[in-house]
């Protein structure tokens, strides 16, 4: 930010610093802090906005998805133009956030968070904020946070109900201890299966943001250290104390076993072999297929057109509507979101047909 812009916004944080428990010292701590927000959908977009408006020095965003019309009801950083352009959420969010506060360093990454990249993505941050929508990724984040001694600010919403807790290595249990789930489990209720009330999202995101600001400004003693459950429709709120770390837990402060994934080995008509892994995205009628190498978007544009696909193209991805009605959203890192099916085998078959055999 140049001097003229800095002068124009000199009182940006004045109402925040007048809050005595933050003050000028707390604001200075925010300015040198860094956070990672995983998932930039409903919760993540709201969290990102809170962190950027509060003046957190570096905000890292990572998301594997793109903006769709159904997101606009509750995902506050996006607009119709983002949906029409099929913009990656991390990119669209960062563009908007830089307009809100140009003094914050915003780092956006379009990627699927997994065991191989989460360490790099979270390297050096003071907090990890949960904006995800599935148990497997949340457990991965919790495991990493306890290994790296980073607080994990959890939040989840479905329907009009939400939950929030902050897991602190050395003080509270990890998420895995609390919910007793394993990586293969998926939540029964998600916003894709039972819908979601936008105010419930904002309520939980506000709880997450408040806990994050407490930690980052040096007010750790003010952290709630409870599991909060809320139903905004009937307005019921329940709060229970988080349990302490379990000595016998293999994840509280210990390195978890590597994640497992199902793979399919396929060969095209030229004898070229590739490895494909797949993940069914809960409730979305979508399967994420991951190839074993990057995708050359330009190269595939021509072949997809020749195969009768209708394309939407931007610098970040290619969306192909297949003649049969399914959609392939191609990312250069080797990921393909196959929409219109929840069958992993069918999704892999479509990728083989259009991306491997059809080339």
C-alpha positions in Angstrom: 0.0 0.0 0.0 1.5 3.4 -1.0 1.6 6.3 1.5 -1.4 8.1 0.0 -3.6 5.0 0.4 -2.3 4.3 3.8 -3.1 7.9 4.9 -6.6 7.6 3.5 -7.3 4.5 5.6 -5.4 5.5 8.7 -8.4 5.0 11.0 -9.4 1.7 9.4 -9.1 -0.2 12.7 -10.0 2.6 15.1 -13.3 0.9 16.3 -11.4 -2.3 16.8 -8.5 -0.8 18.8 -11.0 1.1 21.0 -12.1 -2.2 22.3 -9.9 -2.3 25.3 -9.1 -6.1 25.2 -7.5 -5.6 21.8 -6.2 -2.1 21.7 -3.2 -0.9 19.7 -1.0 -3.8 20.9 -3.5 -6.4 19.9 -3.8 -4.7 16.5 0.0 -4.9 16.0 -0.2 -8.6 16.8 -2.9 -9.1 14.2 -0.8 -7.3 11.6 2.1 -9.8 11.9 -0.1 -12.9 12.2 -0.9 -15.5 9.5 -3.8 -17.9 9.2 -4.8 -20.7 6.9 -8.5 -21.0 5.9 -9.2 -24.4 4.3 -12.4 -24.2 2.2 -13.7 -20.9 0.9 -17.3 -21.8 0.6 -20.0 -20.5 3.1 -18.0 -20.7 6.3 -14.7 -20.0 4.7 -15.8 -17.0 2.7 -17.2 -15.4 5.9 -14.1 -16.3 7.9 -11.8 -14.8 5.3 -13.8 -11.6 5.3 -13.6 -11.3 9.1 -9.8 -12.0 9.1 -9.1 -9.5 6.3 -11.3 -6.8 7.8 -9.7 -7.3 11.2 -6.2 -6.7 9.7 -4.6 -10.2 9.9 -1.3 -9.8 8.2 -1.4 -12.9 6.0 -4.5 -14.8 5.0 -4.0 -18.1 3.1 -7.0 -19.5 1.2 -7.2 -23.0 -0.3 -10.2 -24.5 -2.0 -10.7 -27.1 -4.7 -14.0 -25.9 -6.0 -15.5 -23.3 -8.2 -18.4 -20.8 -7.9 -21.9 -22.1 -8.9 -25.3 -20.3 -8.8 -26.4 -22.4 -5.8 -23.5 -20.8 -3.7 -24.8 -17.3 -4.0 -27.5 -17.7 -1.3 -24.9 -18.0 1.5 -21.3 -17.5 0.2 -20.9 -13.8 0.8 -17.7 -13.0 -1.2 -19.2 -14.2 -4.6 -21.5 -12.7 -7.2 -23.3 -13.7 -10.4 -20.3 -12.8 -12.5 -18.1 -15.3 -10.6 -20.7 -18.0 -11.2 -21.1 -17.3 -14.9 -17.3 -17.3 -15.3 -16.9 -20.5 -13.4 -14.3 -18.9 -11.2 -12.3 -21.0 -8.7 -13.5 -20.0 -5.2 -10.0 -19.3 -3.9 -9.4 -16.9 -6.8 -12.8 -15.1 -6.7 -12.5 -14.7 -2.9 -9.0 -13.3 -3.1 -10.0 -10.8 -5.8 -12.8 -9.5 -3.6 -10.8 -9.5 -0.4 -8.0 -7.4 -2.0 -10.7 -4.8 -2.7 -11.7 -4.9 0.9 -8.2 -4.5 2.4 -5.2 -4.1 0.2 -2.8 -4.1 3.1 -3.3 -7.8 3.9 -1.2 -10.4 2.1 -3.7 -12.8 0.6 -2.4 -16.1 -0.8 -4.8 -18.2 -2.8 -4.3 -21.8 -3.8 -6.7 -23.8 -6.0 -6.0 -27.3 -4.8 -7.5 -30.3 -3.0 -6.1 -30.4 0.5 -4.6 -33.8 1.3 -1.9 -35.5 3.3 0.8 -34.7 0.7 0.3 -30.9 0.7 -1.3 -29.8 4.0 2.1 -29.5 5.7 3.3 -27.0 3.1 0.0 -25.1 3.0 0.0 -24.7 6.8 3.7 -24.0 7.2 4.3 -21.1 9.6 0.7 -20.1 10.3 -0.6 -19.4 13.8 -4.1 -20.8 13.3 -5.9 -23.1 10.9 -9.6 -22.2 10.3 -12.0 -24.8 9.2 -14.2 -23.9 6.2 -14.5 -27.4 4.9 -17.6 -29.6 4.3 -16.5 -33.1 5.0 -15.2 -35.2 8.0 -12.1 -36.6 6.2 -10.6 -33.2 5.5 -11.4 -31.9 9.0 -9.8 -34.9 10.6 -6.7 -34.4 8.4 -6.5 -30.8 9.5 -6.9 -31.7 13.2 -4.2 -34.3 12.9 -1.8 -31.9 11.2 -2.6 -29.1 13.8 -1.8 -31.4 16.7 1.4 -32.5 15.1 2.5 -29.0 14.4 1.1 -27.5 17.7 -1.3 -25.2 15.9 -4.8 -24.4 17.2 -7.6 -25.7 15.0 -10.7 -23.6 14.8 -13.5 -26.0 13.8 -17.0 -25.1 12.5 -19.8 -26.9 10.8 -23.3 -26.0 9.6 -26.2 -27.9 8.1 -29.8 -26.8 7.9 -30.3 -24.3 10.7 -27.9 -26.1 13.0 -24.2 -25.4 13.6 -21.3 -26.5 15.8 -18.1 -24.8 16.8 -15.1 -25.6 18.9 -11.4 -24.6 19.1 -9.0 -27.5 19.6 -5.7 -26.5 21.3 -2.7 -28.9 21.3 -1.7 -29.7 24.8 -4.9 -28.4 26.3 -7.9 -30.0 24.7 -8.6 -33.2 22.9 -8.3 -33.4 19.1 -11.3 -33.6 16.8 -10.7 -37.2 16.2 -10.9 -38.0 19.9 -14.1 -36.1 20.2 -16.1 -37.4 17.3 -14.6 -40.9 17.1 -14.7 -40.9 13.3 -12.2 -42.3 10.9 -11.1 -40.8 7.6 -13.5 -42.9 5.5 -16.6 -41.6 7.3 -18.8 -38.9 5.9 -21.3 -36.7 7.7 -24.9 -37.8 7.1 -26.3 -34.3 7.0 -24.7 -31.6 4.8 -25.9 -28.5 3.2 -26.2 -30.4 0.0 -28.5 -33.0 1.5 -30.7 -31.1 3.9 -30.1 -27.4 2.8 -28.7 -24.6 4.9 -29.9 -21.4 6.4 -27.5 -18.5 5.6 -27.8 -16.9 9.1 -26.7 -20.2 10.7 -23.5 -20.0 8.6 -22.8 -16.4 9.7 -23.5 -17.3 13.3 -20.9 -20.1 13.4 -18.4 -18.2 11.3 -18.7 -15.3 13.8 -18.0 -17.7 16.7 -14.9 -19.0 14.8 -13.7 -15.5 14.0 -14.1 -14.3 17.5 -12.1 -17.2 18.9 -9.4 -16.6 16.2 -9.1 -12.9 17.1 -8.8 -13.8 20.8 -5.9 -16.1 20.1 -4.1 -13.8 17.6 -4.3 -10.7 19.8 -2.8 -12.5 22.8 -6.1 -13.1 24.7 -5.8 -16.9 24.9 -7.3 -16.9 28.4 -10.6 -15.7 26.9 -11.0 -18.7 24.6 -14.2 -20.6 25.2 -12.8 -24.1 25.3 -16.2 -25.6 24.8 -18.2 -27.4 22.2 -21.0 -25.1 21.1 -24.2 -26.4 19.4 -26.9 -24.1 18.1 -30.2 -24.4 16.3 -31.2 -21.0 15.0 -34.6 -22.0 13.8 -35.9 -23.1 17.3 -33.1 -21.1 19.0 -31.6 -23.7 21.2 -28.0 -23.3 22.3 -26.0 -26.0 24.2 -22.4 -25.7 25.4 -20.2 -28.4 26.9 -16.6 -28.4 28.1 -14.1 -29.9 25.7 -12.3 -32.9 27.2 -8.6 -32.8 27.8 -6.0 -34.6 25.6 -6.1 -38.4 25.8 -2.7 -39.8 26.4 -3.5 -43.0 24.5 -4.7 -41.1 21.4 -2.4 -41.7 18.5 -3.2 -38.3 17.0 -3.0 -35.7 19.8 0.5 -34.5 19.1 1.4 -37.6 17.1 1.8 -38.2 13.4 -1.2 -39.9 11.9 -1.0 -42.8 9.5 -1.0 -41.8 5.9 -4.4 -41.4 4.2 -5.6 -44.2 2.1 -7.3 -43.8 -1.3 -8.7 -46.2 -3.9 -6.9 -46.2 -7.2 -7.6 -47.5 -10.7 -4.9 -48.2 -13.2 -5.9 -47.6 -16.8 -4.3 -47.8 -20.2 -5.3 -45.9 -23.3 -5.2 -47.3 -26.9 -1.6 -46.1 -27.3 -0.5 -48.2 -24.3 0.0 -45.3 -22.0 -0.7 -46.1 -18.4 -2.1 -43.7 -15.9 -3.3 -44.0 -12.3 -6.6 -42.5 -11.3 -8.0 -42.0 -7.8 -11.5 -40.9 -7.0 -13.5 -39.4 -4.1 -17.2 -39.2 -4.0 -18.2 -35.7 -2.7 -21.0 -36.2 -0.1 -24.4 -35.2 -1.2 -23.4 -33.3 -4.3 -23.9 -35.9 -7.1 -20.2 -35.2 -7.9 -17.1 -37.3 -7.9 -13.6 -35.9 -7.8 -11.2 -37.8 -10.0 -7.5 -37.2 -9.7 -5.1 -38.1 -12.5 -1.5 -38.9 -11.9 -0.2 -36.0 -13.9 -1.1 -32.3 -14.6 -3.8 -31.5 -17.2 -2.9 -29.4 -20.3 -6.1 -27.4 -20.6 -5.2 -25.9 -23.9 -4.5 -29.3 -25.4 -7.8 -30.8 -24.2 -10.0 -27.9 -25.4 -9.8 -28.9 -29.1 -10.4 -32.6 -28.4 -13.3 -32.0 -26.1 -14.9 -29.7 -28.8 -14.5 -32.4 -31.4 -16.2 -34.9 -29.1 -19.3 -32.6 -29.0 -18.7 -31.0 -25.6 -19.9 -27.5 -24.8 -17.0 -25.6 -23.1 -16.7 -22.7 -20.6 -13.0 -21.7 -20.4 -11.0 -19.4 -18.1 -7.4 -19.2 -17.2 -7.9 -21.5 -14.2 -10.1 -24.3 -15.5 -12.2 -25.8 -18.3 -15.8 -26.8 -17.8 -17.1 -29.3 -20.4 -20.8 -30.3 -20.7 -20.8 -33.7 -22.2 -23.4 -34.8 -24.8 -24.8 -37.2 -22.2 -25.4 -34.3 -19.8 -22.7 -34.9 -17.2 -20.1 -32.1 -16.7 -16.3 -32.4 -16.4 -14.5 -29.5 -14.6 -10.8 -29.8 -15.4 -8.1 -28.2 -13.2 -4.5 -28.0 -14.3 -3.3 -29.9 -11.2 -4.8 -33.1 -12.5 -8.2 -32.9 -10.8 -11.5 -33.4 -12.5 -14.9 -32.8 -10.9 -17.4 -35.0 -12.6 -20.8 -33.6 -12.0 -24.1 -35.5 -12.6 -23.0 -38.8 -11.1 -22.3 -40.2 -7.6 -20.9 -43.4 -9.1 -17.1 -43.4 -8.9 -16.7 -46.1 -11.5 -18.9 -44.1 -14.0 -16.9 -40.9 -13.2 -13.6 -42.7 -14.0 -15.1 -44.2 -17.2 -16.1 -40.7 -18.4 -12.6 -39.4 -17.7 -11.1 -42.3 -19.5 -13.4 -41.7 -22.5 -13.0 -38.0 -22.8 -9.6 -37.2 -21.4 -7.5 -40.3 -22.1 -8.9 -42.4 -25.0 -10.4 -39.4 -26.7 -7.2 -37.4 -26.9 
